[in-house]
Amino acid sequence: MNIKSLLLGSAAALAVVSGAQAADAIVAAEPEPVEYVRVCDAYGTGYFYIPGTETCLKIEGYIRFQVNVGDRVGNSLTRPNDSDWDAVTRGQVQFTAKSDTEYGPLTGVIVMQFNADNATDQNAKLDSAYLDVAGFRAGLFYSWWDDGLSGETDDIGSPVTLHNSIRYQYETGDFYAGISVDELEDGPFYDGETPNNVGVAVGLGGKAGAFSYQITAGYDVDNEEGAVRAMGTVEIGPGTLGLAAVYSTGPNAYYNAAEWAVAAEYAIKATDKLKITPGVQYYGNYGVVNPTTDADFSDNDAWKVGLTVDYQIVDNFYAKASVQYLDPDDGDDSTSGYFRLQRSF
């Protein structure tokens, strides 16, 4: 074999190998398109679509630092003592999911709360968890008795307002009315009653121009007592006047501070960032006598006065200070309050 034949044969072999390699060349697959988070504006600001679904999700919450002052405030979430001040921190996060259905928006809410008195004394709890569709709500949520005036002086709500409940509420733009059945398992129990109580509450309210109102009532089945409350606010001058009154037939889970009480406040909008709210309340037949046998309200009255100051430092960050003075007829007077810093998101 001469050199010419050898070169021609080598060239042919190389051509065959090159062709085989060209036929078997690896082609990189194109990347799949990425589904970026989409804004959902159907239910207001802050919602986004959960990727791959038509469900809208909103995440919000706050971080709070607070110093409580007063008689026997304690220095522990679980072991109060004679300390007259205590610093606590809270973090809360809320998840709200919404999607359209043939019955209207289907809503699910989960609220987790984390409290810390110090590095070791901490707790985490489910603050709310409920579903809501077409006006029906079921789960763990706060009742209408949790509402109050805007300041910190009024004492016109239930001692425990978070219940496992089922309710129906009809709403329009400026009016609502509803009824709920509440499990009153961790409220006050009187006359030898034990947990696993039940109550029925109704609420209605609305707005008419500068005036807003709310009427709430509740009946405690085991204690066989009930309470009714009315509140109203109206814009007057540089602020908002708030008035409230409550009456209870006897100590029960919906109201047990007194047989009756009236409260008033005036929330002054001093500047765009500063609000000053003085308030006052008077209790008739204040306090419960013999809670385990023949429970009834006392024959003593009491009055309370206080001041709350709110200051918006920047957007989503504010400071609040509150001081309250309580003077019962048959008991020691007391002063309490707190200073709070809170960042919302």
Secondary structure as a PSIPRED ss2 file (coil, helix, strand):
# PSIPRED VFORMAT (PSIPRED V4.0)

   1 M C   1.000  0.000  0.000
   2 N C   1.000  0.000  0.000
   3 I H   0.000  1.000  0.000
   4 K H   0.000  1.000  0.000
   5 S H   0.000  1.000  0.000
   6 L H   0.000  1.000  0.000
   7 L H   0.000  1.000  0.000
   8 L H   0.000  1.000  0.000
   9 G H   0.000  1.000  0.000
  10 S H   0.000  1.000  0.000
  11 A H   0.000  1.000  0.000
  12 A H   0.000  1.000  0.000
  13 A H   0.000  1.000  0.000
  14 L H   0.000  1.000  0.000
  15 A H   0.000  1.000  0.000
  16 V H   0.000  1.000  0.000
  17 V H   0.000  1.000  0.000
  18 S H   0.000  1.000  0.000
  19 G H   0.000  1.000  0.000
  20 A H   0.000  1.000  0.000
  21 Q H   0.000  1.000  0.000
  22 A H   0.000  1.000  0.000
  23 A H   0.000  1.000  0.000
  24 D C   1.000  0.000  0.000
  25 A C   1.000  0.000  0.000
  26 I C   1.000  0.000  0.000
  27 V C   1.000  0.000  0.000
  28 A C   1.000  0.000  0.000
  29 A C   1.000  0.000  0.000
  30 E C   1.000  0.000  0.000
  31 P C   1.000  0.000  0.000
  32 E C   1.000  0.000  0.000
  33 P C   1.000  0.000  0.000
  34 V C   1.000  0.000  0.000
  35 E C   1.000  0.000  0.000
  36 Y C   1.000  0.000  0.000
  37 V C   1.000  0.000  0.000
  38 R C   1.000  0.000  0.000
  39 V E   0.000  0.000  1.000
  40 C C   1.000  0.000  0.000
  41 D C   1.000  0.000  0.000
  42 A C   1.000  0.000  0.000
  43 Y C   1.000  0.000  0.000
  44 G C   1.000  0.000  0.000
  45 T C   1.000  0.000  0.000
  46 G C   1.000  0.000  0.000
  47 Y C   1.000  0.000  0.000
  48 F E   0.000  0.000  1.000
  49 Y E   0.000  0.000  1.000
  50 I C   1.000  0.000  0.000
  51 P C   1.000  0.000  0.000
  52 G C   1.000  0.000  0.000
  53 T C   1.000  0.000  0.000
  54 E C   1.000  0.000  0.000
  55 T C   1.000  0.000  0.000
  56 C E   0.000  0.000  1.000
  57 L E   0.000  0.000  1.000
  58 K E   0.000  0.000  1.000
  59 I E   0.000  0.000  1.000
  60 E E   0.000  0.000  1.000
  61 G E   0.000  0.000  1.000
  62 Y E   0.000  0.000  1.000
  63 I E   0.000  0.000  1.000
  64 R E   0.000  0.000  1.000
  65 F E   0.000  0.000  1.000
  66 Q E   0.000  0.000  1.000
  67 V E   0.000  0.000  1.000
  68 N E   0.000  0.000  1.000
  69 V E   0.000  0.000  1.000
  70 G E   0.000  0.000  1.000
  71 D C   1.000  0.000  0.000
  72 R C   1.000  0.000  0.000
  73 V C   1.000  0.000  0.000
  74 G C   1.000  0.000  0.000
  75 N C   1.000  0.000  0.000
  76 S C   1.000  0.000  0.000
  77 L C   1.000  0.000  0.000
  78 T C   1.000  0.000  0.000
  79 R C   1.000  0.000  0.000
  80 P C   1.000  0.000  0.000
  81 N C   1.000  0.000  0.000
  82 D C   1.000  0.000  0.000
  83 S C   1.000  0.000  0.000
  84 D C   1.000  0.000  0.000
  85 W E   0.000  0.000  1.000
  86 D E   0.000  0.000  1.000
  87 A E   0.000  0.000  1.000
  88 V E   0.000  0.000  1.000
  89 T E   0.000  0.000  1.000
  90 R E   0.000  0.000  1.000
  91 G E   0.000  0.000  1.000
  92 Q E   0.000  0.000  1.000
  93 V E   0.000  0.000  1.000
  94 Q E   0.000  0.000  1.000
  95 F E   0.000  0.000  1.000
  96 T E   0.000  0.000  1.000
  97 A E   0.000  0.000  1.000
  98 K E   0.000  0.000  1.000
  99 S E   0.000  0.000  1.000
 100 D E   0.000  0.000  1.000
 101 T E   0.000  0.000  1.000
 102 E C   1.000  0.000  0.000
 103 Y C   1.000  0.000  0.000
 104 G E   0.000  0.000  1.000
 105 P E   0.000  0.000  1.000
 106 L E   0.000  0.000  1.000
 107 T E   0.000  0.000  1.000
 108 G E   0.000  0.000  1.000
 109 V E   0.000  0.000  1.000
 110 I E   0.000  0.000  1.000
 111 V E   0.000  0.000  1.000
 112 M E   0.000  0.000  1.000
 113 Q E   0.000  0.000  1.000
 114 F E   0.000  0.000  1.000
 115 N E   0.000  0.000  1.000
 116 A E   0.000  0.000  1.000
 117 D C   1.000  0.000  0.000
 118 N C   1.000  0.000  0.000
 119 A C   1.000  0.000  0.000
 120 T C   1.000  0.000  0.000
 121 D C   1.000  0.000  0.000
 122 Q E   0.000  0.000  1.000
 123 N E   0.000  0.000  1.000
 124 A E   0.000  0.000  1.000
 125 K E   0.000  0.000  1.000
 126 L E   0.000  0.000  1.000
 127 D E   0.000  0.000  1.000
 128 S E   0.000  0.000  1.000
 129 A E   0.000  0.000  1.000
 130 Y E   0.000  0.000  1.000
 131 L E   0.000  0.000  1.000
 132 D E   0.000  0.000  1.000
 133 V E   0.000  0.000  1.000
 134 A C   1.000  0.000  0.000
 135 G C   1.000  0.000  0.000
 136 F E   0.000  0.000  1.000
 137 R E   0.000  0.000  1.000
 138 A E   0.000  0.000  1.000
 139 G E   0.000  0.000  1.000
 140 L E   0.000  0.000  1.000
 141 F E   0.000  0.000  1.000
 142 Y E   0.000  0.000  1.000
 143 S C   1.000  0.000  0.000
 144 W H   0.000  1.000  0.000
 145 W H   0.000  1.000  0.000
 146 D H   0.000  1.000  0.000
 147 D C   1.000  0.000  0.000
 148 G C   1.000  0.000  0.000
 149 L C   1.000  0.000  0.000
 150 S C   1.000  0.000  0.000
 151 G C   1.000  0.000  0.000
 152 E C   1.000  0.000  0.000
 153 T C   1.000  0.000  0.000
 154 D C   1.000  0.000  0.000
 155 D C   1.000  0.000  0.000
 156 I C   1.000  0.000  0.000
 157 G C   1.000  0.000  0.000
 158 S C   1.000  0.000  0.000
 159 P C   1.000  0.000  0.000
 160 V C   1.000  0.000  0.000
 161 T C   1.000  0.000  0.000
 162 L E   0.000  0.000  1.000
 163 H E   0.000  0.000  1.000
 164 N E   0.000  0.000  1.000
 165 S E   0.000  0.000  1.000
 166 I E   0.000  0.000  1.000
 167 R E   0.000  0.000  1.000
 168 Y E   0.000  0.000  1.000
 169 Q E   0.000  0.000  1.000
 170 Y E   0.000  0.000  1.000
 171 E E   0.000  0.000  1.000
 172 T C   1.000  0.000  0.000
 173 G C   1.000  0.000  0.000
 174 D C   1.000  0.000  0.000
 175 F E   0.000  0.000  1.000
 176 Y E   0.000  0.000  1.000
 177 A E   0.000  0.000  1.000
 178 G E   0.000  0.000  1.000
 179 I E   0.000  0.000  1.000
 180 S E   0.000  0.000  1.000
 181 V E   0.000  0.000  1.000
 182 D E   0.000  0.000  1.000
 183 E E   0.000  0.000  1.000
 184 L E   0.000  0.000  1.000
 185 E C   1.000  0.000  0.000
 186 D C   1.000  0.000  0.000
 187 G C   1.000  0.000  0.000
 188 P C   1.000  0.000  0.000
 189 F C   1.000  0.000  0.000
 190 Y C   1.000  0.000  0.000
 191 D C   1.000  0.000  0.000
 192 G C   1.000  0.000  0.000
 193 E C   1.000  0.000  0.000
 194 T C   1.000  0.000  0.000
 195 P C   1.000  0.000  0.000
 196 N C   1.000  0.000  0.000
 197 N E   0.000  0.000  1.000
 198 V E   0.000  0.000  1.000
 199 G E   0.000  0.000  1.000
 200 V E   0.000  0.000  1.000
 201 A E   0.000  0.000  1.000
 202 V E   0.000  0.000  1.000
 203 G E   0.000  0.000  1.000
 204 L E   0.000  0.000  1.000
 205 G E   0.000  0.000  1.000
 206 G E   0.000  0.000  1.000
 207 K E   0.000  0.000  1.000
 208 A E   0.000  0.000  1.000
 209 G C   1.000  0.000  0.000
 210 A C   1.000  0.000  0.000
 211 F E   0.000  0.000  1.000
 212 S E   0.000  0.000  1.000
 213 Y E   0.000  0.000  1.000
 214 Q E   0.000  0.000  1.000
 215 I E   0.000  0.000  1.000
 216 T E   0.000  0.000  1.000
 217 A E   0.000  0.000  1.000
 218 G E   0.000  0.000  1.000
 219 Y E   0.000  0.000  1.000
 220 D E   0.000  0.000  1.000
 221 V C   1.000  0.000  0.000
 222 D C   1.000  0.000  0.000
 223 N C   1.000  0.000  0.000
 224 E C   1.000  0.000  0.000
 225 E E   0.000  0.000  1.000
 226 G E   0.000  0.000  1.000
 227 A E   0.000  0.000  1.000
 228 V E   0.000  0.000  1.000
 229 R E   0.000  0.000  1.000
 230 A E   0.000  0.000  1.000
 231 M E   0.000  0.000  1.000
 232 G E   0.000  0.000  1.000
 233 T E   0.000  0.000  1.000
 234 V E   0.000  0.000  1.000
 235 E E   0.000  0.000  1.000
 236 I E   0.000  0.000  1.000
 237 G C   1.000  0.000  0.000
 238 P C   1.000  0.000  0.000
 239 G E   0.000  0.000  1.000
 240 T E   0.000  0.000  1.000
 241 L E   0.000  0.000  1.000
 242 G E   0.000  0.000  1.000
 243 L E   0.000  0.000  1.000
 244 A E   0.000  0.000  1.000
 245 A E   0.000  0.000  1.000
 246 V E   0.000  0.000  1.000
 247 Y E   0.000  0.000  1.000
 248 S E   0.000  0.000  1.000
 249 T C   1.000  0.000  0.000
 250 G C   1.000  0.000  0.000
 251 P C   1.000  0.000  0.000
 252 N C   1.000  0.000  0.000
 253 A C   1.000  0.000  0.000
 254 Y C   1.000  0.000  0.000
 255 Y C   1.000  0.000  0.000
 256 N C   1.000  0.000  0.000
 257 A C   1.000  0.000  0.000
 258 A E   0.000  0.000  1.000
 259 E E   0.000  0.000  1.000
 260 W E   0.000  0.000  1.000
 261 A E   0.000  0.000  1.000
 262 V E   0.000  0.000  1.000
 263 A E   0.000  0.000  1.000
 264 A E   0.000  0.000  1.000
 265 E E   0.000  0.000  1.000
 266 Y E   0.000  0.000  1.000
 267 A E   0.000  0.000  1.000
 268 I E   0.000  0.000  1.000
 269 K E   0.000  0.000  1.000
 270 A C   1.000  0.000  0.000
 271 T C   1.000  0.000  0.000
 272 D C   1.000  0.000  0.000
 273 K C   1.000  0.000  0.000
 274 L E   0.000  0.000  1.000
 275 K E   0.000  0.000  1.000
 276 I E   0.000  0.000  1.000
 277 T E   0.000  0.000  1.000
 278 P E   0.000  0.000  1.000
 279 G E   0.000  0.000  1.000
 280 V E   0.000  0.000  1.000
 281 Q E   0.000  0.000  1.000
 282 Y E   0.000  0.000  1.000
 283 Y E   0.000  0.000  1.000
 284 G E   0.000  0.000  1.000
 285 N E   0.000  0.000  1.000
 286 Y E   0.000  0.000  1.000
 287 G C   1.000  0.000  0.000
 288 V E   0.000  0.000  1.000
 289 V E   0.000  0.000  1.000
 290 N C   1.000  0.000  0.000
 291 P C   1.000  0.000  0.000
 292 T C   1.000  0.000  0.000
 293 T C   1.000  0.000  0.000
 294 D C   1.000  0.000  0.000
 295 A C   1.000  0.000  0.000
 296 D E   0.000  0.000  1.000
 297 F E   0.000  0.000  1.000
 298 S C   1.000  0.000  0.000
 299 D C   1.000  0.000  0.000
 300 N C   1.000  0.000  0.000
 301 D C   1.000  0.000  0.000
 302 A E   0.000  0.000  1.000
 303 W E   0.000  0.000  1.000
 304 K E   0.000  0.000  1.000
 305 V E   0.000  0.000  1.000
 306 G E   0.000  0.000  1.000
 307 L E   0.000  0.000  1.000
 308 T E   0.000  0.000  1.000
 309 V E   0.000  0.000  1.000
 310 D E   0.000  0.000  1.000
 311 Y E   0.000  0.000  1.000
 312 Q E   0.000  0.000  1.000
 313 I E   0.000  0.000  1.000
 314 V E   0.000  0.000  1.000
 315 D C   1.000  0.000  0.000
 316 N C   1.000  0.000  0.000
 317 F E   0.000  0.000  1.000
 318 Y E   0.000  0.000  1.000
 319 A E   0.000  0.000  1.000
 320 K E   0.000  0.000  1.000
 321 A E   0.000  0.000  1.000
 322 S E   0.000  0.000  1.000
 323 V E   0.000  0.000  1.000
 324 Q E   0.000  0.000  1.000
 325 Y E   0.000  0.000  1.000
 326 L E   0.000  0.000  1.000
 327 D E   0.000  0.000  1.000
 328 P E   0.000  0.000  1.000
 329 D C   1.000  0.000  0.000
 330 D C   1.000  0.000  0.000
 331 G C   1.000  0.000  0.000
 332 D C   1.000  0.000  0.000
 333 D C   1.000  0.000  0.000
 334 S E   0.000  0.000  1.000
 335 T E   0.000  0.000  1.000
 336 S E   0.000  0.000  1.000
 337 G E   0.000  0.000  1.000
 338 Y E   0.000  0.000  1.000
 339 F E   0.000  0.000  1.000
 340 R E   0.000  0.000  1.000
 341 L E   0.000  0.000  1.000
 342 Q E   0.000  0.000  1.000
 343 R E   0.000  0.000  1.000
 344 S E   0.000  0.000  1.000
 345 F C   1.000  0.000  0.000
